[in-house]
Amino acid sequence: MLRLDNLIETGLDGEYATTLEATFFASSAAHPPAPRADLIVPISTLANDTGNDASVPPGFSLNVTLPRNAVTVYAELLASGNGNEEFWYFNIANEFLSALPPGTTFGQGPFREVRILVDGRVAGVAFPYAVIFTGGIVPTAWRPITSYGAIDLPSYFVDLTPFIPILTDGSPHNITLDVASAESDHTINQNWFVSGLLQVQLDSSSEPTTGNITLYEAFDFANTTTAGSVGTNGDVNVTVGAKRSIRIESDIVSGSGKKTQVVFTQDLEYQNVQNYLDNAFVQLVDQTALGKVSSTHNGVKVLQDDFSFPLIINFTVTSPDGSNFVATFDHSYERTLLPSPFILGSTIHERQLAGGSFHTAPTGNSGTNGRSNNTLTYIDLAGNTYDREVTAFLNNITFDHQGGSLAPGAAVHEPFSLAPSQAVVKARLPGGRQIGG
């Protein structure tokens, strides 16, 4: 939990100036150094005067030349929906957009798939977690507890080792990141920010790595479905689904003669159910992304990602002119992750129940009834554990309990005092709807 009241500038925009401090300890026989990659290759714009993530669409590409003795490559991807894609899970399929009142939401549907391609071939994908940033929909719902991932975005992992026989030929190869939808042309709105990195492990020999891709089963895009109805009363109900299966196998021979059979698989599913009721004064979203990602080298698991990302939102306008509304959120992050042999595997269960109200008046905007309950449990492969439950109401922490081997020795307590309303400037809403000013 990071307490940030987010009163910055008009529209709740701004940047955090953050100072990070790290303490390093010398390794010893009792505490050996952590495993690490031999080489890290950025997948970014490499800009040194601004953020070096890339804005898509269109897709972002760069050429990468790996050492010829590389034997494993793991990709870590970051992706964030912004602008007209901030509330991508609220976007409606294009064929039903005209059935809604203007300004209700954007088109291009709610499904998003982050893809990484090697020389134009899909190497892996991610069904992203829906991050709700501070100020999103109901600002008071995220005070003082932000939505999970709002300050530390989740990342996604793909084993590119099956492509080693191609990547170690000494020539540059194209790496592309993009984001696709379930629409017929797979396009999205503006924009997503994407970036990533490659963790590369080298062989002890300087001789080139060789091998072959023995099986490649990966379609360009996920298999998607869209179904819906428009009632005689104007209610719109739409369901978008997606499934994705990838299997890539390779036989690799290092310069030192070690033979490795690599099997990388992904089996992912997605469903988004949207209900627009009472002339779209009530908007309901029920979305789930889940899946299993696995990679084995000679039968030994080196990457695992079992995840489930459920999200339920009820957004209800409570005044005829649309100036007042309430919203509730049920948001979970369930993930067992072994990113690579270089990073400790862990299991995280996190659930956030939040909500609040927004009111517009001539004297200014205010948010009330901001409330949140968060529960988190963590365990890693080293046996470390941590659990925490935090409850907030009216911008105050009302309950805070920590446990597990990583918990601090002293309990955290904060005073509770009523704060009937909180001045807010503007709420950011799906479809760019403007309420307050």
GISULQUI-V983069 format. One record per residue. N is the residue number from 1. RES is the residue in one small letter. SS is DSSP state (alpha for helix, beta for strand, coil for the rest). PHI is phi in whole degrees, -180 to 180 (999 if undefined). PSI is psi in whole degrees, 0 to 359 (none if undefined). Layout:
n | res | ss | phi | psi
N | RES | SS | PHI | PSI
N | RES | SS | PHI | PSI
This chain:
n | res | ss | phi | psi
1 | m | coil | 999 | 130
2 | l | coil | -124 | 119
3 | r | coil | -88 | 112
4 | l | coil | -137 | 118
5 | d | coil | -76 | 345
6 | n | coil | 60 | 35
7 | l | coil | -102 | 92
8 | i | coil | -116 | 285
9 | e | coil | -139 | 172
10 | t | coil | -53 | 131
11 | g | coil | 86 | 4
12 | l | coil | 58 | 39
13 | d | coil | -101 | 157
14 | g | coil | 161 | 176
15 | e | coil | -127 | 145
16 | y | coil | -91 | 130
17 | a | coil | -94 | 110
18 | t | coil | -117 | 133
19 | t | coil | -106 | 124
20 | l | coil | -107 | 136
21 | e | coil | -122 | 137
22 | a | coil | -129 | 139
23 | t | coil | -112 | 125
24 | f | coil | -108 | 140
25 | f | coil | -118 | 141
26 | a | coil | -68 | 140
27 | s | coil | -75 | 163
28 | s | coil | -152 | 178
29 | a | coil | -63 | 324
30 | a | coil | -76 | 330
31 | h | coil | -130 | 80
32 | p | coil | -68 | 160
33 | p | coil | -65 | 150
34 | a | coil | -71 | 148
35 | p | coil | -65 | 152
36 | r | coil | -153 | 163
37 | a | coil | -74 | 155
38 | d | coil | -81 | 335
39 | l | beta | -150 | 137
40 | i | beta | -119 | 125
41 | v | beta | -112 | 119
42 | p | beta | -73 | 143
43 | i | beta | -110 | 88
44 | s | coil | -160 | 177
45 | t | coil | -75 | 347
46 | l | coil | 62 | 22
47 | a | coil | -69 | 141
48 | n | coil | -112 | 6
49 | d | coil | -122 | 6
50 | t | coil | -162 | 183
51 | g | coil | -59 | 139
52 | n | coil | -102 | 18
53 | d | coil | -80 | 160
54 | a | beta | -105 | 145
55 | s | beta | -95 | 127
56 | v | beta | -128 | 151
57 | p | coil | -79 | 166
58 | p | coil | -74 | 179
59 | g | coil | -61 | 153
60 | f | beta | -103 | 130
61 | s | beta | -131 | 149
62 | l | beta | -151 | 157
63 | n | beta | -96 | 136
64 | v | beta | -128 | 133
65 | t | coil | -116 | 116
66 | l | coil | -94 | 154
67 | p | coil | -57 | 145
68 | r | coil | -70 | 344
69 | n | coil | -100 | 18
70 | a | beta | -66 | 141
71 | v | beta | -122 | 336
72 | t | beta | -140 | 149
73 | v | beta | -142 | 124
74 | y | beta | -118 | 130
75 | a | beta | -101 | 135
76 | e | beta | -115 | 128
77 | l | beta | -118 | 143
78 | l | beta | -123 | 137
79 | a | beta | -149 | 134
80 | s | beta | -139 | 123
81 | g | beta | -78 | 133
82 | n | coil | -141 | 173
83 | g | alpha | 58 | 232
84 | n | alpha | -74 | 0
85 | e | alpha | -112 | 6
86 | e | coil | -61 | 319
87 | f | coil | -109 | 52
88 | w | alpha | -57 | 331
89 | y | alpha | -73 | 347
90 | f | alpha | -94 | 347
91 | n | coil | -65 | 139
92 | i | coil | -101 | 151
93 | a | coil | -57 | 140
94 | n | alpha | -55 | 325
95 | e | alpha | -68 | 346
96 | f | alpha | -112 | 359
97 | l | alpha | -62 | 320
98 | s | coil | -69 | 346
99 | a | coil | -81 | 351
100 | l | coil | -100 | 155
101 | p | coil | -59 | 144
102 | p | coil | -55 | 140
103 | g | coil | 83 | 6
104 | t | coil | -71 | 312
105 | t | coil | -161 | 177
106 | f | coil | -95 | 166
107 | g | coil | -91 | 202
108 | q | coil | 74 | 9
109 | g | coil | 71 | 172
110 | p | coil | -96 | 350
111 | f | coil | -81 | 134
112 | r | coil | -135 | 136
113 | e | beta | -130 | 121
114 | v | beta | -88 | 124
115 | r | beta | -116 | 145
116 | i | beta | -119 | 129
117 | l | beta | -120 | 143
118 | v | beta | -114 | 115
119 | d | coil | 52 | 41
120 | g | coil | 83 | 359
121 | r | beta | -105 | 134
122 | v | beta | -62 | 124
123 | a | beta | -105 | 339
124 | g | beta | 174 | 164
125 | v | beta | -142 | 170
126 | a | beta | -140 | 136
127 | f | coil | -95 | 105
128 | p | coil | -72 | 154
129 | y | coil | -75 | 138
130 | a | coil | -82 | 103
131 | v | coil | -88 | 128
132 | i | coil | -105 | 113
133 | f | coil | -77 | 159
134 | t | coil | -60 | 137
135 | g | coil | 91 | 353
136 | g | beta | -76 | 121
137 | i | coil | 66 | 289
138 | v | coil | -122 | 102
139 | p | alpha | -56 | 324
140 | t | alpha | -69 | 342
141 | a | alpha | -67 | 339
142 | w | alpha | -110 | 24
143 | r | coil | -120 | 126
144 | p | coil | -93 | 8
145 | i | coil | -105 | 116
146 | t | coil | -74 | 163
147 | s | coil | -63 | 146
148 | y | coil | -59 | 129
149 | g | coil | 90 | 353
150 | a | coil | -66 | 330
151 | i | coil | -108 | 340
152 | d | coil | -134 | 90
153 | l | coil | -60 | 138
154 | p | coil | -64 | 151
155 | s | coil | -119 | 166
156 | y | beta | -130 | 147
157 | f | beta | -125 | 137
158 | v | beta | -135 | 134
159 | d | beta | -87 | 112
160 | l | coil | -92 | 5
161 | t | alpha | -56 | 326
162 | p | alpha | -57 | 338
163 | f | alpha | -92 | 4
164 | i | alpha | -54 | 318
165 | p | alpha | -58 | 335
166 | i | alpha | -89 | 318
167 | l | alpha | -73 | 345
168 | t | coil | -104 | 27
169 | d | coil | -89 | 3
170 | g | coil | 87 | 357
171 | s | coil | -103 | 157
172 | p | coil | -70 | 145
173 | h | beta | -130 | 146
174 | n | beta | -85 | 127
175 | i | beta | -112 | 127
176 | t | beta | -125 | 137
177 | l | beta | -116 | 133
178 | d | beta | -150 | 175
179 | v | beta | -130 | 129
180 | a | beta | -119 | 155
181 | s | coil | -111 | 182
182 | a | coil | -93 | 2
183 | e | coil | -70 | 164
184 | s | coil | -61 | 329
185 | d | coil | -98 | 0
186 | h | coil | 63 | 14
187 | t | coil | -82 | 161
188 | i | coil | -128 | 176
189 | n | coil | -84 | 180
190 | q | coil | -88 | 130
191 | n | coil | -151 | 170
192 | w | beta | -117 | 145
193 | f | beta | -100 | 130
194 | v | beta | -130 | 150
195 | s | beta | -164 | 180
196 | g | beta | 178 | 191
197 | l | beta | -157 | 160
198 | l | beta | -116 | 127
199 | q | beta | -98 | 119
200 | v | beta | -116 | 134
201 | q | beta | -111 | 135
202 | l | beta | -105 | 153
203 | d | coil | -80 | 157
204 | s | coil | -68 | 336
205 | s | coil | -89 | 150
206 | s | coil | -88 | 359
207 | e | coil | -71 | 151
208 | p | coil | -69 | 149
209 | t | coil | -83 | 141
210 | t | beta | -129 | 177
211 | g | beta | 149 | 192
212 | n | beta | -148 | 145
213 | i | beta | -80 | 115
214 | t | beta | -94 | 340
215 | l | beta | -150 | 130
216 | y | beta | -135 | 109
217 | e | beta | -126 | 96
218 | a | coil | -158 | 115
219 | f | coil | -76 | 160
220 | d | coil | -62 | 322
221 | f | coil | -136 | 162
222 | a | coil | -66 | 158
223 | n | beta | -84 | 115
224 | t | beta | -122 | 156
225 | t | beta | -137 | 147
226 | t | beta | -137 | 128
227 | a | beta | -143 | 149
228 | g | beta | -172 | 180
229 | s | beta | -151 | 154
230 | v | beta | -123 | 116
231 | g | coil | -76 | 164
232 | t | coil | -64 | 338
233 | n | coil | -89 | 2
234 | g | coil | 94 | 355
235 | d | coil | -65 | 139
236 | v | beta | -120 | 127
237 | n | beta | -128 | 125
238 | v | beta | -136 | 137
239 | t | beta | -124 | 126
240 | v | beta | -118 | 129
241 | g | beta | -126 | 158
242 | a | beta | -152 | 146
243 | k | beta | -135 | 148
244 | r | beta | -147 | 127
245 | s | beta | -128 | 132
246 | i | beta | -133 | 137
247 | r | beta | -144 | 121
248 | i | beta | -132 | 128
249 | e | beta | -125 | 146
250 | s | beta | -145 | 151
251 | d | beta | -110 | 126
252 | i | beta | -124 | 138
253 | v | beta | -125 | 118
254 | s | coil | -77 | 166
255 | g | coil | -62 | 333
256 | s | coil | -86 | 0
257 | g | coil | 100 | 359
258 | k | coil | -74 | 133
259 | k | beta | -103 | 135
260 | t | beta | -135 | 129
261 | q | beta | -99 | 124
262 | v | beta | -112 | 132
263 | v | beta | -130 | 114
264 | f | beta | -115 | 128
265 | t | beta | -134 | 149
266 | q | beta | -139 | 131
267 | d | beta | -133 | 106
268 | l | beta | -125 | 149
269 | e | beta | -137 | 154
270 | y | beta | -150 | 142
271 | q | beta | -148 | 138
272 | n | beta | -133 | 121
273 | v | beta | -112 | 123
274 | q | beta | -119 | 136
275 | n | beta | -127 | 123
276 | y | beta | -113 | 108
277 | l | beta | -118 | 161
278 | d | coil | 53 | 55
279 | n | coil | 59 | 36
280 | a | coil | 68 | 15
281 | f | coil | -70 | 338
282 | v | beta | -117 | 123
283 | q | beta | -124 | 122
284 | l | beta | -119 | 136
285 | v | beta | -130 | 130
286 | d | beta | -130 | 105
287 | q | beta | -126 | 143
288 | t | beta | -141 | 131
289 | a | beta | -119 | 132
290 | l | beta | -148 | 160
291 | g | beta | 175 | 176
292 | k | beta | -133 | 130
293 | v | beta | -123 | 135
294 | s | beta | -148 | 146
295 | s | beta | -142 | 134
296 | t | beta | -124 | 144
297 | h | beta | -119 | 112
298 | n | coil | 54 | 40
299 | g | coil | 84 | 354
300 | v | beta | -95 | 128
301 | k | beta | -73 | 124
302 | v | beta | -115 | 345
303 | l | beta | -148 | 134
304 | q | beta | -145 | 137
305 | d | beta | -148 | 98
306 | d | beta | -105 | 119
307 | f | beta | -139 | 156
308 | s | beta | -147 | 125
309 | f | beta | -124 | 79
310 | p | beta | -80 | 146
311 | l | beta | -148 | 126
312 | i | beta | -128 | 127
313 | i | beta | -130 | 135
314 | n | beta | -119 | 111
315 | f | beta | -113 | 116
316 | t | beta | -129 | 123
317 | v | beta | -81 | 130
318 | t | coil | -111 | 4
319 | s | coil | -131 | 146
320 | p | coil | -58 | 327
321 | d | coil | -87 | 1
322 | g | coil | 78 | 11
323 | s | coil | -84 | 345
324 | n | coil | -125 | 144
325 | f | beta | -157 | 164
326 | v | beta | -129 | 158
327 | a | beta | -152 | 146
328 | t | beta | -127 | 152
329 | f | beta | -135 | 135
330 | d | beta | -128 | 106
331 | h | beta | -132 | 126
332 | s | beta | -131 | 152
333 | y | beta | -133 | 105
334 | e | beta | -118 | 117
335 | r | beta | -153 | 128
336 | t | beta | -109 | 117
337 | l | beta | -132 | 125
338 | l | beta | -118 | 97
339 | p | coil | -67 | 323
340 | s | beta | -175 | 171
341 | p | coil | -65 | 348
342 | f | coil | -91 | 350
343 | i | beta | -125 | 136
344 | l | coil | -64 | 131
345 | g | coil | -76 | 151
346 | s | beta | -154 | 164
347 | t | beta | -125 | 128
348 | i | beta | -124 | 130
349 | h | beta | -119 | 119
350 | e | beta | -136 | 133
351 | r | beta | -137 | 137
352 | q | beta | -128 | 124
353 | l | beta | -109 | 117
354 | a | beta | -141 | 164
355 | g | beta | -177 | 174
356 | g | beta | 173 | 181
357 | s | beta | -128 | 158
358 | f | beta | -135 | 133
359 | h | beta | -130 | 137
360 | t | beta | -112 | 130
361 | a | beta | -142 | 161
362 | p | coil | -57 | 332
363 | t | coil | -84 | 355
364 | g | beta | 135 | 173
365 | n | beta | -94 | 148
366 | s | beta | -146 | 151
367 | g | beta | -117 | 138
368 | t | beta | -132 | 168
369 | n | beta | 58 | 25
370 | g | beta | -62 | 126
371 | r | beta | -149 | 153
372 | s | beta | -161 | 141
373 | n | beta | -130 | 125
374 | n | beta | -122 | 133
375 | t | beta | -127 | 135
376 | l | beta | -140 | 136
377 | t | beta | -129 | 144
378 | y | beta | -139 | 138
379 | i | beta | -147 | 140
380 | d | beta | -122 | 174
381 | l | coil | -71 | 349
382 | a | coil | -87 | 358
383 | g | coil | 91 | 2
384 | n | coil | -71 | 144
385 | t | beta | -134 | 153
386 | y | beta | -158 | 137
387 | d | beta | -141 | 150
388 | r | beta | -154 | 141
389 | e | beta | -128 | 127
390 | v | beta | -132 | 134
391 | t | beta | -123 | 137
392 | a | beta | -130 | 147
393 | f | beta | -149 | 131
394 | l | coil | 53 | 46
395 | n | coil | 68 | 22
396 | n | beta | -130 | 144
397 | i | beta | -79 | 120
398 | t | beta | -105 | 342
399 | f | beta | -154 | 138
400 | d | beta | -154 | 113
401 | h | beta | -130 | 134
402 | q | beta | -125 | 149
403 | g | beta | -153 | 177
404 | g | coil | 98 | 170
405 | s | coil | -67 | 338
406 | l | coil | -95 | 1
407 | a | coil | -72 | 145
408 | p | coil | -66 | 160
409 | g | coil | -68 | 325
410 | a | coil | -101 | 140
411 | a | coil | -71 | 152
412 | v | coil | -97 | 128
413 | h | coil | -130 | 140
414 | e | coil | -131 | 147
415 | p | coil | -69 | 154
416 | f | coil | -119 | 126
417 | s | coil | -144 | 144
418 | l | coil | -66 | 138
419 | a | coil | -133 | 90
420 | p | coil | -55 | 323
421 | s | coil | -149 | 160
422 | q | beta | -129 | 127
423 | a | beta | -69 | 130
424 | v | coil | -132 | 158
425 | v | coil | -91 | 306
426 | k | coil | -158 | 146
427 | a | coil | -102 | 137
428 | r | beta | -90 | 128
429 | l | coil | -127 | 157
430 | p | alpha | -57 | 144
431 | g | alpha | 76 | 7
432 | g | alpha | 70 | 17
433 | r | coil | -58 | 137
434 | q | coil | -105 | 118
435 | i | coil | -133 | 126
436 | g | coil | 83 | 167
437 | g | coil | -165 | none
